[in-house]
Amino acid sequence: MISLAERVKVVADSITLAVSAKANAMKKAGIDVVGFGAGEPDFDTPAFIKDAAKAALDKGQTKYTPTPCFPELKVAIAEKFNRENGLPYRPDQITTGTGGKHCLYMAFMALLNPGDEVIIPSPYWVSYPEQVKLAGGVNKIVRGEESNGFKITPDQLATAITPKTKVVVLNSPGNPAGHAYTPAELKALADVVVKHPSIVVFSDEIYEKLVYDGLQFVSFATLHPQLPEQTLTFNCHSKSFAMTGWRVGYVGGPKAIIDAINKLQSQMTSHITSFVQMPAAIALTDPRGAQSIESMRVEFEKRGRHMWERLSALPNVYCVRPQGAFYCFPNVSAYFGKSAEGIKITDAVSFAATLLEQSHVAVVPGNDSGFETHVRLSFATGMGQIDKGLDRIEGFLKKLG
Ligand SMILES: Cc1ncc(COP(=O)(O)O)c(C=O)c1O
């Protein structure tokens, strides 16, 4: 009998996957499902970036490259961090990976020893705790209360820190709730962190460009002179440039940690795909990059406001207004204990499964993000779909009474 490694057992099966597999099967069977599940822009990658990839192929950029990438990409990323974020990283303080997800995983692997604690505010992006477990760390979940816009307070952070704390994860604007910290709120968290110089903050800034209602984005590491030595800043091309399938992520931080990540990467994936490297650099340096991002942002802001207004008008549904990313995260717990067509709703998973089955709308239950009372709806889809889906959700809630 073949036995699998213990580490496979520590990783949770995603309950979200069951819902999305069902939605896909229904679509294949010809059912008109409205999908609010996708965590990716519905826009195409801007044409000038695709053209750069075609040119890279034509130039023969199809061979191994240095680990982690061509120097030009590191330079473009370092300049982006300097110019747009005020982060003084040099090219040797940058590494790249196969998407933001891979960068985060490599960083946990480079830093965590067995038993090291990682503070993760909830609601959280589903992969953080699983990656921590794979790297031998211990998750300390700190609940961001809905009444505080899903944000943790400096007191909560200070209380959660122990001598074993190695990493604090911050994700603003955040998935799954579209919540975002103000500069002052982040500064208050920074003041706690700098009292503990051995802690490394993972600042996941992949939604930095998608901010609404005039919210000002700041990079965490700029908030105290000590923080560049204590922070890894994560970003990627996936969300801002509509490049999810290209798998381009990057991270800036203290050289010693970046070197350690590169050492691991050299024995794992070597580098990201050769012919996406120059297009990734061009996306950051060509002015059309910023223009594309802004036009997508404006559209997301319109959709997000509309979806939030419609959700807020539903009886007994409460939704914190999203300030970034492209997600609404309404609280549907008032409907737990009620039944539709004989099926009892007990938590977000059964809510999502029954909504899909009976009204053909796919949403993501919050359970995998630490909130069993909420569901996530992505507004990375057209206005027509948003209205159609919300009409159906309204009808579903009426059935629940
Ligand atoms: C908060 C957050 N971090 C990281 C990632 C990973 O991004 P990528 O697709 O570049 O791996 C995601 C993707 O959904 C995310 O929402």
Ligand as a Chemical Component Dictionary entry (heavy atoms), coordinates in Angstrom:
data_LIG
# 
_chem_comp.id                   LIG 
_chem_comp.type                 NON-POLYMER 
_chem_comp.pdbx_formal_charge   0 
_chem_comp.three_letter_code    LIG 
# 
loop_
_chem_comp_atom.comp_id 
_chem_comp_atom.atom_id 
_chem_comp_atom.alt_atom_id 
_chem_comp_atom.type_symbol 
_chem_comp_atom.charge 
_chem_comp_atom.model_Cartn_x 
_chem_comp_atom.model_Cartn_y 
_chem_comp_atom.model_Cartn_z 
_chem_comp_atom.pdbx_ordinal 
LIG C1 C1 C 0 -4.933 38.113 -0.898 1  
LIG C2 C2 C 0 -4.333 37.299 -1.975 2  
LIG N1 N1 N 0 -3.015 37.065 -1.945 3  
LIG C3 C3 C 0 -2.406 36.328 -2.895 4  
LIG C4 C4 C 0 -3.133 35.792 -3.948 5  
LIG C5 C5 C 0 -2.402 34.984 -4.991 6  
LIG O1 O1 O 0 -2.283 35.637 -6.183 7  
LIG P1 P1 P 0 -1.706 34.902 -7.469 8  
LIG O2 O2 O 0 -2.884 34.573 -8.315 9  
LIG O3 O3 O 0 -0.782 35.877 -8.111 10 
LIG O4 O4 O 0 -0.986 33.678 -7.022 11 
LIG C6 C6 C 0 -4.521 35.999 -4.017 12 
LIG C7 C7 C 0 -5.307 35.413 -5.110 13 
LIG O5 O5 O 0 -6.502 35.344 -5.076 14 
LIG C8 C8 C 0 -5.133 36.788 -3.008 15 
LIG O6 O6 O 0 -6.440 37.054 -3.031 16 
# 
loop_
_chem_comp_bond.comp_id 
_chem_comp_bond.atom_id_1 
_chem_comp_bond.atom_id_2 
_chem_comp_bond.value_order 
_chem_comp_bond.pdbx_ordinal 
LIG C1 C2 SING 1  
LIG C2 N1 SING 2  
LIG C2 C8 DOUB 3  
LIG N1 C3 DOUB 4  
LIG C3 C4 SING 5  
LIG C4 C5 SING 6  
LIG C4 C6 DOUB 7  
LIG C5 O1 SING 8  
LIG O1 P1 SING 9  
LIG P1 O2 DOUB 10 
LIG P1 O3 SING 11 
LIG P1 O4 SING 12 
LIG C6 C7 SING 13 
LIG C6 C8 SING 14 
LIG C7 O5 DOUB 15 
LIG C8 O6 SING 16 
# 
